Amino acid sequence: MNATESAETTLAPHPAAATRAALVCGILGIILVAVIIAAQLVRAFNPYQDATDQVNFLLQTQPDLEVRLDYIEMARTRLQAYLDMEAAYAVANTGLTAEEQLVEVLAAQGIRSTDVRTFTSLLENAAAELTALQAELQQPELAAPLKPLFYQIRQQPQISDSERLNQIQELSSKVVEDLNDLRRRLQSISTYLRQITESSHLEQIPAMLSADAATALPGDSDAWVYLNAYTAWKGLPKASESLEIQFAGTVSILEYIFTAVNTARLQDRRWGYSTWEPVAVWINTRLGITIAAAVVLLLIAVLLLLRSRIDWIRVNQGPDQRIRAFMANLALSLRQARPTASLPGADFIQGGETAPPTPAQPTRRRTLNKEGDGINPRLLVLWPNGERENYPLSTDMAFRIGTDPRNPVYIDKRDAGYIEIWIRGARTGFFLEVMFCESPVLLNRLPVSGARALHDGDLIQVLDVSLIYSET
C-alpha cells in the first residue's frame, strides 16, 4: 500500500504548475482583450474620419474634378492660338530706336508721345508676362499624384487613412499655389491688353499703324513689332476669361479639402492618433483571429484553474477517503442507471437513421430591368415680365447665366454685383455650378453654393429670374 501511494504521488502533476499555467494564459487573454478594446477606442476617436467624409462629399459634388486638375494641358489647348512667343521675344528685344520712330511718326497723326510710350510699355509688360506664362506651361503638372488619391477615396469612401489624407493636403497646397500663379499671369496679361482696348487714346494707335492707314513708318522698321504683337494678343483676354473662372472653382474646392484635412491634422497632433493608428489598423484587420485567440486563452485558463483545484483536493485527501468517495460515486451511478432504449437518440443505437433537415433555399432576388426613354435636357427661363424662353442643353459646352451680356441668359442687374452661373453636363448628368454670385442662388428654394447635381423638375432662382430644368 505504501508503494502504491508513493507511485501515485510521484506520477500525479503538482497543482501549482497548472495554477501557474492558468495564470499565464489568463494574463495573455486579458491583454488581448485590452488591446482589442484599445484598438476600437482609437478607431472611434479617429480625427480623420470627418475629413474623409467631407472630402468624399466634395468629390461627389464635383464629378469632373479629376478632369479639371489637368489645368496645364487645358491652358495650353485654349491659349495655343494666342501664345505668339516670337512676338513676345521681338517686343522684349526691341530697343528705344523703334519706340522713338513710332513717337515721331504718330506725332504727325496728332497722337501724344506719352500715349505712344504707354502703348509700348503695356505691350512690353504683356510680353514679359507671356514669357513667364510659357515657362510655367512647360513644367510638369503638380496635380498628377492627386488623381489616384481622389480615385481611391471615390472607390473606398468608408476607409479613413491618415497617410493618404496628409498626402492630399500637401499636394493640394502645391496645386493651389501653382493655379494661383497661372491665374495671376492671365489676369496681368488681360489687364495690360484691356488698358489698350478700353482706352480711346491708345486704341487708335493700332488703327493708325495698320496697313490700310497712311503712315510714314518704313516697312523695315522695328516698330512694326508692336502692331504684330498687339494683333496676335488682343484675343487673349476673352480666351482666358472662362479659363480663369474654372481655375477659381478648382482652387476653391482644393482649399476646402486643405482646410478639412488641416483641422484633422491639428487634432491628430493633440491626441497622438498617428502614433497608435498602425497598431489599431493591424488589429482591426485581424479582429476575428485576435478575438478567437483571446477566447481560447481565457478558456484554457479557466480549465487549468479548475483542474488545479481538483488536484489540490486530491492532494489533501488521504487514500482511504479517495476509495470511499470512489465507492460512493459508483453506487450512486448504479442507482441512477436507465435502460439504453429509453435514452434519447435510441433509434440511432438500433440502426435507425433520421433524415437531416433540408436546408432552406435562399430566396431569389428579383431584379427590375427598366429601360428609360431618351433624355431631352432643356432649361425653361421665366422672366419677371411674364416672358418665357426655352433653351436646349448640350454636354459639349457649358450653359452660362449671369450679368455678362454675352451669356445666353443675361441678367441685367448691375446693382446686384457680378453673377456667373454655369450649367454643365457630365457623365452622370447635368449639374449647376455657381462660379461667382454676390446674391443668394436658390435650388428648390434652398440656397446653394459650389456645384449641385440637377434632377428633372428642379427650380433655380437667381434674383427675380426663375429657371426650370427638365429632362422630358
C-alpha positions as CSV (number, residue, x, y, z in Angstrom):
1,M,0.0,0.0,0.0
2,N,2.8,2.4,0.8
3,A,4.4,1.6,-2.6
4,T,1.1,2.3,-4.4
5,E,0.8,5.7,-2.6
6,S,4.3,6.6,-3.4
7,A,3.8,5.8,-7.1
8,E,0.6,7.9,-7.2
9,T,2.3,10.8,-5.5
10,T,5.2,10.7,-8.0
11,L,3.1,10.4,-11.2
12,A,0.4,13.0,-10.3
13,P,1.1,16.5,-11.6
14,H,1.6,19.2,-9.0
15,P,-1.3,21.6,-8.7
16,A,1.0,24.6,-8.6
17,A,2.1,24.0,-12.2
18,A,-1.5,24.1,-13.5
19,T,-2.1,27.2,-11.5
20,R,0.9,29.0,-13.0
21,A,-0.2,27.9,-16.5
22,A,-3.7,29.2,-15.9
23,L,-2.3,32.5,-14.6
24,V,-0.1,33.0,-17.7
25,C,-3.0,32.1,-20.1
26,G,-5.4,34.4,-18.2
27,I,-3.0,37.3,-18.3
28,L,-2.4,36.8,-22.1
29,G,-6.1,36.6,-22.7
30,I,-6.8,39.8,-20.7
31,I,-4.0,41.6,-22.5
32,L,-5.5,40.6,-25.9
33,V,-9.0,41.8,-24.7
34,A,-7.5,45.1,-23.6
35,V,-5.7,45.5,-26.9
36,I,-8.9,44.9,-28.8
37,I,-10.8,47.5,-26.8
38,A,-7.9,50.0,-27.2
39,A,-7.9,49.4,-30.9
40,Q,-11.7,50.1,-31.1
41,L,-11.3,53.3,-29.0
42,V,-8.5,54.5,-31.3
43,R,-10.8,53.8,-34.3
44,A,-13.7,55.6,-32.6
45,F,-11.6,58.7,-31.9
46,N,-10.2,58.9,-35.4
47,P,-10.0,62.6,-36.3
48,Y,-9.6,61.9,-40.0
49,Q,-13.0,60.3,-40.4
50,D,-14.8,63.7,-40.6
51,A,-12.2,64.9,-43.0
52,T,-12.7,61.8,-45.2
53,D,-16.5,62.3,-45.2
54,Q,-16.0,66.0,-46.2
55,V,-13.6,65.1,-49.0
56,N,-15.9,62.4,-50.2
57,F,-18.8,64.8,-50.2
58,L,-16.9,67.4,-52.2
59,L,-15.8,64.8,-54.7
60,Q,-19.4,63.7,-55.2
61,T,-20.5,67.3,-55.9
62,Q,-17.5,67.7,-58.3
63,P,-17.7,64.7,-60.6
64,D,-15.3,66.3,-63.1
65,L,-12.6,67.4,-60.6
66,E,-10.0,65.0,-61.9
67,V,-10.5,66.3,-65.4
68,R,-10.2,69.9,-64.2
69,L,-6.9,69.0,-62.5
70,D,-5.3,68.8,-66.0
71,Y,-5.1,72.6,-65.8
72,I,-1.7,72.8,-67.6
73,E,-2.9,70.9,-70.6
74,M,-6.2,72.8,-70.5
75,A,-4.4,76.2,-70.6
76,R,-2.1,75.0,-73.4
77,T,-5.1,74.0,-75.5
78,R,-7.2,77.1,-75.0
79,L,-4.4,79.6,-75.2
80,Q,-2.4,78.0,-78.0
81,A,-3.7,80.3,-80.7
82,Y,-2.7,83.4,-78.8
83,L,0.7,82.5,-77.3
84,D,2.8,84.0,-80.1
85,M,6.2,83.8,-78.4
86,E,8.1,85.1,-81.4
87,A,6.2,88.4,-81.0
88,A,6.9,88.4,-77.3
89,Y,10.6,87.9,-77.8
90,A,10.6,90.6,-80.5
91,V,8.9,93.1,-78.3
92,A,11.3,92.3,-75.4
93,N,14.4,92.8,-77.6
94,T,13.2,95.9,-79.3
95,G,15.3,99.0,-78.5
96,L,14.5,102.6,-77.8
97,T,15.0,103.4,-81.5
98,A,11.8,101.7,-82.6
99,E,9.9,103.5,-79.9
100,E,11.3,106.9,-80.9
101,Q,10.4,106.2,-84.6
102,L,6.9,105.3,-83.5
103,V,6.6,108.5,-81.5
104,E,7.9,110.6,-84.4
105,V,5.6,109.0,-87.0
106,L,2.4,109.1,-84.8
107,A,3.1,112.7,-83.7
108,A,2.2,113.8,-87.2
109,Q,-1.1,112.0,-86.8
110,G,-1.9,114.0,-83.7
111,I,-1.1,111.3,-81.1
112,R,0.8,112.4,-78.0
113,S,4.2,110.9,-77.2
114,T,3.0,109.9,-73.7
115,D,0.2,107.8,-75.2
116,V,2.7,106.1,-77.6
117,R,5.1,105.3,-74.7
118,T,2.2,104.0,-72.6
119,F,1.2,101.7,-75.5
120,T,4.7,100.3,-76.0
121,S,5.2,99.9,-72.2
122,L,2.0,97.9,-71.8
123,L,3.0,95.6,-74.7
124,E,6.4,95.1,-73.2
125,N,4.9,94.2,-69.8
126,A,2.5,91.8,-71.5
127,A,5.4,90.2,-73.4
128,A,7.3,89.7,-70.1
129,E,4.2,88.0,-68.5
130,L,3.7,85.9,-71.6
131,T,7.3,84.6,-71.4
132,A,6.8,83.7,-67.7
133,L,3.5,82.0,-68.6
134,Q,5.1,80.0,-71.3
135,A,7.8,78.8,-68.9
136,E,5.1,77.7,-66.3
137,L,3.2,75.8,-69.0
138,Q,6.3,73.8,-69.8
139,Q,6.6,72.5,-66.3
140,P,5.1,69.1,-65.3
141,E,1.7,69.0,-63.7
142,L,1.8,69.0,-59.9
143,A,-1.8,67.6,-59.8
144,A,-0.9,64.2,-61.4
145,P,-0.4,62.4,-58.0
146,L,-3.7,63.8,-56.7
147,K,-5.8,61.9,-59.2
148,P,-5.2,58.4,-57.9
149,L,-5.7,59.5,-54.3
150,F,-9.1,61.0,-55.2
151,Y,-10.0,57.9,-57.1
152,Q,-9.2,55.7,-54.1
153,I,-11.5,57.9,-51.9
154,R,-14.3,57.6,-54.5
155,Q,-13.9,53.8,-54.6
156,Q,-13.5,53.3,-50.8
157,P,-15.2,56.2,-49.1
158,Q,-15.5,54.3,-45.8
159,I,-11.8,53.9,-45.3
160,S,-10.1,56.7,-43.4
161,D,-6.4,56.7,-44.0
162,S,-4.4,59.5,-42.4
163,E,-1.4,58.9,-44.6
164,R,-3.5,59.3,-47.7
165,L,-5.2,62.4,-46.5
166,N,-1.9,64.0,-45.5
167,Q,-0.6,63.4,-49.0
168,I,-3.7,65.1,-50.4
169,Q,-3.2,68.1,-48.1
170,E,0.5,68.5,-49.1
171,L,-0.2,68.1,-52.8
172,S,-3.4,70.3,-52.7
173,S,-1.4,73.2,-51.3
174,K,1.2,73.0,-54.1
175,V,-1.5,72.7,-56.8
176,V,-3.4,75.7,-55.3
177,E,-0.2,77.8,-55.3
178,D,0.5,76.8,-58.9
179,L,-3.0,77.5,-60.1
180,N,-3.0,80.9,-58.4
181,D,0.3,81.7,-60.2
182,L,-1.3,80.9,-63.5
183,R,-4.4,83.0,-62.6
184,R,-2.2,85.9,-61.7
185,R,-0.3,85.6,-65.0
186,L,-3.5,85.5,-67.0
187,Q,-5.0,88.4,-65.1
188,S,-1.9,90.5,-65.6
189,I,-1.8,89.9,-69.3
190,S,-5.5,90.6,-69.7
191,T,-5.2,93.8,-67.7
192,Y,-2.3,95.1,-69.8
193,L,-4.2,94.4,-73.1
194,R,-7.5,95.7,-71.8
195,Q,-5.9,99.0,-70.9
196,I,-5.2,99.4,-74.6
197,T,-8.5,98.2,-76.0
198,E,-10.6,100.2,-73.4
199,S,-8.7,103.5,-73.8
200,S,-9.9,105.8,-76.6
201,H,-6.4,107.3,-76.9
202,L,-4.5,104.0,-77.0
203,E,-6.9,102.1,-79.2
204,Q,-6.4,104.4,-82.2
205,I,-2.6,103.7,-82.3
206,P,-3.0,100.1,-83.8
207,A,-5.5,101.5,-86.3
208,M,-3.1,104.1,-87.5
209,L,-0.3,101.5,-87.7
210,S,-2.3,99.1,-89.7
211,A,-1.5,98.5,-93.4
212,D,-4.6,100.4,-94.5
213,A,-3.6,103.6,-92.7
214,A,-1.2,106.0,-94.4
215,T,1.8,106.3,-92.2
216,A,5.4,107.4,-92.8
217,L,6.7,104.4,-90.9
218,P,9.3,102.5,-93.1
219,G,8.4,98.9,-93.9
220,D,11.6,97.5,-92.4
221,S,11.2,99.4,-89.2
222,D,11.4,97.5,-85.9
223,A,8.3,99.5,-84.7
224,W,6.1,97.1,-86.7
225,V,6.8,94.6,-83.9
226,Y,4.3,96.4,-81.6
227,L,1.5,96.2,-84.2
228,N,2.2,92.5,-84.8
229,A,2.2,91.7,-81.1
230,Y,-1.0,93.6,-80.4
231,T,-2.7,91.8,-83.3
232,A,-1.7,88.4,-82.0
233,W,-2.6,89.0,-78.4
234,K,-5.7,91.1,-78.4
235,G,-8.0,88.0,-78.3
236,L,-6.2,86.6,-75.2
237,P,-8.3,88.3,-72.5
238,K,-11.5,86.8,-73.8
239,A,-9.9,83.3,-74.2
240,S,-8.5,83.4,-70.7
241,E,-11.8,84.6,-69.0
242,S,-13.6,81.3,-68.8
243,L,-10.3,79.5,-68.1
244,E,-9.7,81.8,-65.1
245,I,-13.2,81.2,-63.8
246,Q,-12.7,77.5,-64.0
247,F,-9.4,77.7,-62.2
248,A,-11.0,79.7,-59.5
249,G,-13.6,76.9,-58.9
250,T,-10.9,74.3,-58.8
251,V,-8.9,76.4,-56.3
252,S,-12.0,76.8,-54.1
253,I,-12.6,73.0,-53.9
254,L,-8.9,72.3,-53.2
255,E,-8.9,74.9,-50.4
256,Y,-12.0,73.3,-48.8
257,I,-10.2,70.0,-48.9
258,F,-7.0,71.5,-47.4
259,T,-9.0,73.1,-44.6
260,A,-10.8,69.9,-43.7
261,V,-7.6,67.8,-43.6
262,N,-5.7,70.5,-41.8
263,T,-8.3,70.5,-39.0
264,A,-7.9,66.8,-38.7
265,R,-4.1,67.1,-38.5
266,L,-4.3,69.6,-35.7
267,Q,-6.5,67.2,-33.7
268,D,-4.0,64.4,-34.5
269,R,-1.1,66.4,-33.1
270,R,-3.1,67.0,-29.9
271,W,-4.2,63.3,-29.4
272,G,-1.3,61.5,-31.0
273,Y,-3.6,59.4,-33.2
274,S,-0.9,58.7,-35.8
275,T,1.3,57.0,-33.2
276,W,-1.3,54.3,-32.5
277,E,-3.0,54.1,-35.9
278,P,-0.7,51.4,-37.4
279,V,-1.3,49.1,-34.5
280,A,-5.0,49.7,-34.4
281,V,-5.3,49.2,-38.1
282,W,-3.3,45.9,-37.9
283,I,-5.6,44.6,-35.1
284,N,-8.8,45.7,-36.8
285,T,-7.8,43.9,-40.0
286,R,-7.2,40.7,-38.0
287,L,-10.0,41.3,-35.5
288,G,-11.6,37.8,-35.8
289,I,-8.3,36.0,-35.2
290,T,-7.5,38.2,-32.3
291,I,-10.9,37.7,-30.6
292,A,-10.6,33.9,-31.2
293,A,-7.1,33.8,-29.6
294,A,-8.3,35.8,-26.6
295,V,-11.3,33.5,-26.1
296,V,-9.2,30.4,-26.4
297,L,-6.6,31.7,-23.9
298,L,-9.3,32.6,-21.3
299,L,-11.0,29.1,-21.7
300,I,-7.7,27.4,-21.3
301,A,-7.0,29.5,-18.2
302,V,-10.4,28.5,-16.7
303,L,-9.9,24.8,-17.5
304,L,-6.4,24.8,-16.0
305,L,-7.7,26.6,-12.9
306,L,-10.5,24.1,-12.4
307,R,-8.0,21.2,-12.9
308,S,-5.6,22.8,-10.3
309,R,-8.5,23.0,-7.8
310,I,-9.3,19.3,-8.3
311,D,-5.6,18.4,-8.0
312,W,-5.4,20.4,-4.7
313,I,-8.4,18.5,-3.4
314,R,-6.8,15.1,-4.4
315,V,-3.6,16.1,-2.7
316,N,-5.3,17.0,0.5
317,Q,-7.4,13.8,0.6
318,G,-6.0,10.6,2.0
319,P,-6.1,7.2,0.2
320,D,-9.0,5.9,2.3
321,Q,-11.1,9.0,1.7
322,R,-10.5,8.6,-2.0
323,I,-11.5,5.0,-2.0
324,R,-14.7,5.8,-0.1
325,A,-15.5,8.7,-2.4
326,F,-15.0,6.4,-5.4
327,M,-17.3,3.6,-4.0
328,A,-20.0,6.2,-3.1
329,N,-19.9,7.7,-6.6
330,L,-20.1,4.1,-8.1
331,A,-23.1,3.2,-6.0
332,L,-24.9,6.5,-6.9
333,S,-24.3,5.9,-10.6
334,L,-25.6,2.3,-10.4
335,R,-28.8,3.5,-8.7
336,Q,-29.4,6.2,-11.4
337,A,-28.8,4.0,-14.4
338,R,-31.5,3.7,-17.1
339,P,-32.2,1.3,-20.0
340,T,-30.5,2.3,-23.1
341,A,-33.7,2.1,-25.2
342,S,-35.3,4.8,-23.0
343,L,-32.5,7.2,-23.7
344,P,-33.0,9.9,-26.2
345,G,-31.5,9.0,-29.6
346,A,-32.1,5.3,-29.2
347,D,-33.1,4.9,-32.7
348,F,-29.5,5.8,-33.7
349,I,-28.2,2.9,-31.5
350,Q,-30.7,0.4,-33.0
351,G,-29.6,1.4,-36.5
352,G,-32.5,3.9,-37.2
353,E,-31.4,6.9,-39.1
354,T,-33.3,10.2,-39.2
355,A,-33.1,12.3,-42.3
356,P,-31.2,15.5,-41.8
357,P,-33.2,18.7,-42.0
358,T,-33.5,20.1,-45.5
359,P,-31.6,23.5,-45.6
360,A,-33.8,26.4,-46.5
361,Q,-33.4,27.5,-50.1
362,P,-32.3,31.1,-50.4
363,T,-34.9,33.5,-51.7
364,R,-34.0,34.6,-55.2
365,R,-33.8,38.3,-55.5
366,R,-35.8,39.9,-58.2
367,T,-34.0,42.4,-60.4
368,L,-36.1,45.0,-62.2
369,N,-34.6,45.8,-65.6
370,K,-36.2,49.0,-66.7
371,E,-35.1,50.9,-69.8
372,G,-35.9,54.6,-69.8
373,D,-36.8,56.8,-72.7
374,G,-34.4,59.2,-74.3
375,I,-33.5,62.3,-72.2
376,N,-34.0,65.7,-73.7
377,P,-32.4,68.2,-71.2
378,R,-33.5,71.8,-71.5
379,L,-33.9,74.9,-69.5
380,L,-37.1,77.0,-69.2
381,V,-36.4,80.6,-68.3
382,L,-39.3,82.6,-66.6
383,W,-38.7,86.3,-66.7
384,P,-40.3,88.8,-64.3
385,N,-42.3,90.3,-67.1
386,G,-44.0,87.0,-67.9
387,E,-41.9,86.1,-70.9
388,R,-40.7,82.5,-71.3
389,E,-37.7,81.2,-73.2
390,N,-36.7,77.5,-73.7
391,Y,-33.1,76.6,-74.2
392,P,-31.8,73.1,-75.0
393,L,-28.8,71.9,-73.1
394,S,-25.7,70.2,-74.5
395,T,-23.0,68.2,-72.8
396,D,-20.4,69.7,-75.2
397,M,-20.4,73.2,-73.7
398,A,-21.5,75.0,-70.6
399,F,-24.7,77.0,-70.5
400,R,-23.9,80.3,-68.8
401,I,-26.1,82.6,-66.8
402,G,-25.1,85.9,-65.4
403,T,-24.5,89.6,-65.8
404,D,-22.3,89.3,-68.8
405,P,-24.2,90.4,-71.9
406,R,-22.6,87.6,-73.9
407,N,-24.4,84.9,-71.8
408,P,-27.5,83.2,-73.2
409,V,-29.4,84.2,-70.1
410,Y,-28.4,87.8,-69.4
411,I,-29.4,89.2,-66.1
412,D,-29.3,93.0,-66.3
413,K,-28.9,93.7,-62.6
414,R,-25.7,95.7,-62.2
415,D,-26.6,96.8,-58.7
416,A,-26.7,93.2,-57.6
417,G,-23.0,92.7,-58.4
418,Y,-21.2,90.2,-60.7
419,I,-23.1,86.9,-61.4
420,E,-21.6,83.9,-63.2
421,I,-23.5,80.6,-63.1
422,W,-22.9,77.6,-65.3
423,I,-25.0,74.5,-66.1
424,R,-22.7,71.8,-67.4
425,G,-23.0,68.3,-68.5
426,A,-21.0,65.3,-67.1
427,R,-21.1,61.6,-67.4
428,T,-23.7,61.3,-64.6
429,G,-25.9,64.1,-65.8
430,F,-26.2,67.9,-65.7
431,F,-25.2,69.9,-62.6
432,L,-25.4,73.5,-61.5
433,E,-22.2,75.3,-60.7
434,V,-22.2,78.7,-59.0
435,M,-18.9,80.4,-60.0
436,F,-19.4,83.9,-58.7
437,C,-22.6,85.4,-57.2
438,E,-22.9,88.0,-54.5
439,S,-26.7,87.4,-54.3
440,P,-28.1,84.1,-53.0
441,V,-28.8,81.4,-55.6
442,L,-31.7,79.1,-54.7
443,L,-32.2,75.5,-55.8
444,N,-35.6,74.2,-55.0
445,R,-36.0,77.2,-52.6
446,L,-32.8,76.3,-50.7
447,P,-29.5,78.4,-51.0
448,V,-26.7,76.7,-52.7
449,S,-23.0,77.4,-53.4
450,G,-20.4,75.5,-55.4
451,A,-21.8,72.6,-57.6
452,R,-25.0,70.6,-57.3
453,A,-26.5,67.8,-59.4
454,L,-29.7,68.7,-61.3
455,H,-32.8,66.5,-61.5
456,D,-35.9,66.6,-63.6
457,G,-38.1,69.5,-62.4
458,D,-35.5,71.3,-60.3
459,L,-36.2,75.1,-59.8
460,I,-33.3,77.5,-59.9
461,Q,-33.9,81.1,-58.7
462,V,-31.5,84.0,-59.3
463,L,-32.8,87.3,-58.1
464,D,-36.2,87.7,-59.8
465,V,-35.4,85.2,-62.6
466,S,-36.7,81.6,-62.3
467,L,-35.3,78.7,-64.4
468,I,-36.8,75.2,-64.5
469,Y,-34.6,72.2,-65.5
470,S,-36.4,69.5,-67.4
471,E,-35.4,66.1,-69.0
472,T,-38.6,65.1,-70.7
